[in-house]
């Protein structure tokens, strides 16, 4: 399963996604609406979804992901869970 360079650029341009490269690892970080934005209630919770990627010739290979809350891993995301979402993103 892959994401094209064009799709990743488009996602970053939306302001809700960011590519983070550190120590040879590449992560696509998704910033969903905050609890406060979604519910109108004040909360100090920051939830993100981080997708591990590997750069290949024609884009990024998707390796897996994690849901994090305030920087702590809540759960792993399996490739089969990501497949439909990334098919939608690629259009």
N, C-alpha and C positions, 0 to 999 in steps of 0.2 A: 504494500500500500504506500503510495507516494503523494506528496503535494508538490505542485509545480512552483518554480521561483516566482512566477507571476501571481499565483494565488497567495503565497506568503507575503509578497509585497502589498497586495490589495488588503490583506488582513491587517497588516501593520498600519497601513494608511487609515484604516477605520478607527484607530485609537483604542481598540479593545484588545488588541493582540500585540505582543512584543517578542522579538527574537533576542534571546539572551545566550551569549557564548561565554563559557568559562571552563578552563582546564580541559579544553578539547571536546567538551560536551556542548550540544546545541539544544536549547529548549524553546518551544513556542509557548509562551505564557498567555493565557486568556484571562482577562479581568471582567467577570460578569458584573452586573449592577450590584451595588452594595446592599446589605440588608436594609439600610436606611432608605436608599433609593427605591427599593422594591416594595417595602412595607410602610414607609413613612415613620418608622420607629427608630429611635437612636440605638446604635449598637457599635461596639468596637471590634467587630468581626470582619476580617479581610479574607475572603475565599478566592482562590485561584485554581485554575486547571493548568498543569504544566505537562506538555507533550514532549517526550524525548525524540529527537530527530538525528539523522545522519545525512550529511550532504553527499549527494551522488551526482553523477554527470548531468542529469536533466531535472533536478529538483531535490527534494528531501524525502528520505525514506522514514516512515513512522515506526518507531521502536516500541512505544508504549507511553504511559502517562500516569499522573498522580493528581488527586484532588487534595489541595492543601488549605488549611485554615490557620491564619496567623503564622504561616511558615511551617506548620507541622503537618505531616502527611496524615490525611484521614483515611485514604484508601488508594489502592492501585487501580488503574484503568487498563483493562485488557484490550488488545487490538480489535477483537470482534465488537467491543462496545464502541470503539472509535470509527469503525468502518463506515457506517451509514452517515455519520456526521461529516466525515471528510469527503464522501461522495457528494454530499450536498454542497460543501464548500467549493469543490472543483467544478460544480455545475455541469 
